[in-house]
């Protein structure tokens, strides 16, 4: 387990060097020095570069480990089966460049609110990505999604768009009840349009115009036409 006070930081290049003199425990072949200094509450073990900049510090009182100075790279390598970074407070990863996380099996992000089940969970595996959350908010100026096959299941869906366009080679809609409120609807059907219904009712406040090349009306029972004026021909 790694100490919870581990901090990896890179201060500016002009970081102040350790003031001399300091008890030198050892001097490395490259000119680096291993120093031990007394503090008000304990001792501090430090590794200083050839120019005197502090590369590594360990404070015996606070248990704080600090890696800083002119360190070009830091690597934590372990052959242990499990490595854990634990903090009683906040844990921050800050980088001026990119952050890369690699795994041969899975990468999981999980947030719990004190209950037994996680409030939010994101998992990345070699087979795909799974997201589970009580609330999911997605915001983007421009988004694009492409699926070979997709399935959406839920109890309630509400979508609101300023402008929407749907293109599909085959579209199938199945619902128990459909209610739509539209201002203007225009349909263009190049092939045939078929309607099967148990009963059809239409209420039109204005006029109703139908232009066809050929019309045929078949009824197994009565046909009623009622109007103030009926013009034929």
LOTIMI-50220 format. One line per field, with one value per residue (C-alpha): residue number from 1; x, y, z. Coordinates in steps of 0.02 Angstrom, whole numbers, plus 50000, padded with zeros to 5 digits. Each point is the difference from the previous one (the first is absolute). Example, Ala and Ser with C-alpha at 12.3 -4.5 7.8 and 13.67 -1.06 7.14 Angstrom:
! residues 2
doke c(1, 2)
u c(50615, 50069)
v c(49775, 50172)
w c(50390, 49967)
***
This chain:
! residues 233
doke c(1, 2, 3, 4, 5, 6, 7, 8, 9, 10, 11, 12, 13, 14, 15, 16, 17, 18, 19, 20, 21, 22, 23, 24, 25, 26, 27, 28, 29, 30, 31, 32, 33, 34, 35, 36, 37, 38, 39, 40, 41, 42, 43, 44, 45, 46, 47, 48, 49, 50, 51, 52, 53, 54, 55, 56, 57, 58, 59, 60, 61, 62, 63, 64, 65, 66, 67, 68, 69, 70, 71, 72, 73, 74, 75, 76, 77, 78, 79, 80, 81, 82, 83, 84, 85, 86, 87, 88, 89, 90, 91, 92, 93, 94, 95, 96, 97, 98, 99, 100, 101, 102, 103, 104, 105, 106, 107, 108, 109, 110, 111, 112, 113, 114, 115, 116, 117, 118, 119, 120, 121, 122, 123, 124, 125, 126, 127, 128, 129, 130, 131, 132, 133, 134, 135, 136, 137, 138, 139, 140, 141, 142, 143, 144, 145, 146, 147, 148, 149, 150, 151, 152, 153, 154, 155, 156, 157, 158, 159, 160, 161, 162, 163, 164, 165, 166, 167, 168, 169, 170, 171, 172, 173, 174, 175, 176, 177, 178, 179, 180, 181, 182, 183, 184, 185, 186, 187, 188, 189, 190, 191, 192, 193, 194, 195, 196, 197, 198, 199, 200, 201, 202, 203, 204, 205, 206, 207, 208, 209, 210, 211, 212, 213, 214, 215, 216, 217, 218, 219, 220, 221, 222, 223, 224, 225, 226, 227, 228, 229, 230, 231, 232, 233)
u c(50000, 50063, 50000, 49843, 50104, 50093, 50008, 50077, 50031, 50116, 50038, 50084, 50180, 50061, 49941, 50108, 50141, 50032, 50105, 50172, 50069, 49897, 50061, 50043, 49961, 50062, 50058, 49950, 50109, 49908, 50029, 49830, 49999, 49895, 49967, 49925, 49940, 49918, 49832, 49898, 49894, 50115, 50120, 49997, 50089, 50038, 50084, 50079, 50061, 50175, 49939, 49922, 49817, 49893, 49943, 49926, 49945, 49929, 49943, 49999, 49873, 49862, 50042, 49993, 50097, 50041, 50079, 50044, 50142, 50082, 49922, 49966, 49894, 49929, 49957, 49915, 50035, 49951, 49989, 49868, 49831, 49910, 50056, 49883, 50003, 49891, 49964, 49887, 49973, 50003, 50110, 50045, 50090, 50062, 50099, 50046, 50002, 49889, 49947, 50006, 49925, 50029, 49936, 50000, 49832, 49893, 50000, 49860, 49946, 49877, 49917, 49901, 49890, 50012, 49872, 50042, 49979, 50103, 49913, 50101, 50113, 50098, 50091, 50114, 50040, 50072, 49820, 49928, 49950, 49860, 49924, 49882, 49934, 49843, 50017, 50099, 50030, 50084, 50037, 50094, 50001, 50009, 49981, 50005, 49958, 50007, 49937, 49979, 49863, 49926, 49866, 49922, 49891, 49921, 49840, 49998, 50086, 49992, 50093, 50002, 50091, 50005, 50021, 50007, 50025, 49976, 50061, 49972, 49985, 49874, 49904, 49876, 49898, 49897, 49901, 49838, 49946, 50070, 49952, 50080, 49973, 50072, 49989, 50035, 50026, 50056, 50020, 50073, 49980, 50079, 49926, 49837, 49921, 49894, 49893, 49916, 49890, 49849, 49924, 50054, 49933, 50049, 49950, 50050, 49959, 50043, 49990, 50049, 50071, 50039, 50069, 50019, 50016, 49878, 49893, 49902, 49892, 49940, 49884, 49917, 49861, 49926, 50088, 49936, 50042, 49925, 50032, 49920, 50040, 50060, 50075, 50039, 50091)
v c(50000, 50173, 50136, 50108, 50160, 49959, 50155, 50008, 50182, 50093, 50177, 50132, 49973, 50136, 49904, 50048, 49880, 49932, 50121, 49939, 49928, 49840, 49835, 49896, 49817, 49945, 50072, 49908, 49971, 50134, 50133, 49985, 50009, 49910, 50124, 49985, 50157, 50029, 50090, 50069, 49842, 49867, 49971, 50019, 49884, 50080, 49959, 50151, 50017, 50055, 50180, 49988, 49987, 49884, 49847, 49897, 50039, 49895, 50083, 49882, 50106, 50020, 49844, 50109, 49945, 50134, 49973, 50163, 50099, 49954, 49827, 49957, 49844, 49899, 49815, 49891, 49818, 49853, 49813, 49988, 49927, 50155, 50181, 50122, 50189, 50053, 50173, 50053, 50166, 50048, 49921, 50106, 49957, 50156, 49999, 50133, 49865, 49850, 49867, 49819, 49853, 49826, 49832, 49824, 49957, 50148, 50180, 50045, 50168, 49989, 50128, 49950, 50108, 49887, 49871, 49821, 50026, 50128, 50160, 50010, 49877, 50003, 49845, 49977, 49822, 49921, 49961, 50175, 50144, 49995, 50148, 49986, 50151, 50065, 50157, 50021, 50172, 50018, 50172, 50037, 50130, 49862, 49813, 49852, 49819, 49853, 49824, 49842, 49951, 50096, 49967, 50128, 49944, 50107, 50060, 50182, 50095, 50187, 50079, 50183, 50064, 50164, 49901, 49812, 49888, 49812, 49892, 49812, 49864, 49908, 50082, 49907, 50081, 49901, 50085, 49975, 50182, 50142, 50183, 50132, 50187, 50078, 50169, 49949, 49827, 49958, 49821, 49939, 49816, 49939, 49825, 49944, 50058, 49872, 50028, 49865, 50057, 49944, 50173, 50167, 50171, 50169, 50173, 50139, 50182, 50062, 49922, 49824, 49977, 49833, 49982, 49827, 49922, 49863, 49974, 49849, 49983, 49830, 49979, 49842, 50104, 50175, 50149, 50170, 50169, 50151, 50181, 50168, 49987, 49847, 50028, 49855, 50029)
w c(50000, 49956, 50133, 49991, 50004, 49840, 49890, 49826, 49954, 49885, 50061, 49889, 49947, 50118, 50154, 50147, 50042, 50173, 50102, 50047, 50107, 50023, 50071, 49847, 50029, 49830, 49834, 49841, 49848, 49900, 50133, 50085, 50190, 50129, 50143, 50174, 50088, 50168, 50008, 50145, 50009, 49928, 49858, 49811, 49879, 49832, 49836, 49917, 49822, 49950, 49992, 50173, 49950, 50106, 49902, 50141, 50177, 50142, 50160, 50151, 50095, 49870, 49898, 49844, 49845, 49872, 49829, 49915, 49923, 49836, 49989, 49817, 50032, 50144, 49987, 50127, 49955, 50108, 49976, 50137, 49955, 50064, 50016, 50087, 50012, 50146, 50069, 50143, 49911, 49817, 49868, 49849, 49838, 49912, 49838, 49874, 49868, 49973, 50125, 49942, 50094, 49930, 50059, 49931, 50079, 50055, 50060, 50122, 50071, 50143, 50114, 50155, 50110, 50153, 49943, 49956, 49813, 49902, 49948, 49839, 49912, 49838, 49939, 49850, 49948, 49842, 49951, 50019, 50114, 50128, 50094, 50147, 50094, 50084, 49896, 49838, 49924, 49830, 49930, 49840, 49863, 49872, 50028, 49881, 50041, 49881, 50042, 49900, 50122, 50145, 50130, 50118, 50145, 50134, 50081, 49942, 49861, 49967, 49855, 49951, 49845, 49908, 49840, 49972, 49849, 49995, 49856, 49994, 49870, 50109, 50143, 50109, 50139, 50125, 50138, 50095, 49998, 49895, 50019, 49890, 49993, 49843, 49913, 49820, 49930, 49823, 49941, 49837, 49958, 49839, 50012, 50080, 50163, 50092, 50155, 50104, 50143, 50099, 49986, 49924, 50049, 49932, 50063, 49878, 50038, 49827, 49828, 49948, 49824, 49922, 49824, 49926, 49830, 50043, 50155, 50060, 50155, 50059, 50150, 50065, 50078, 49981, 49922, 50059, 49926, 50089, 49959, 49971, 49816, 49908, 49828, 49884, 49837)
***
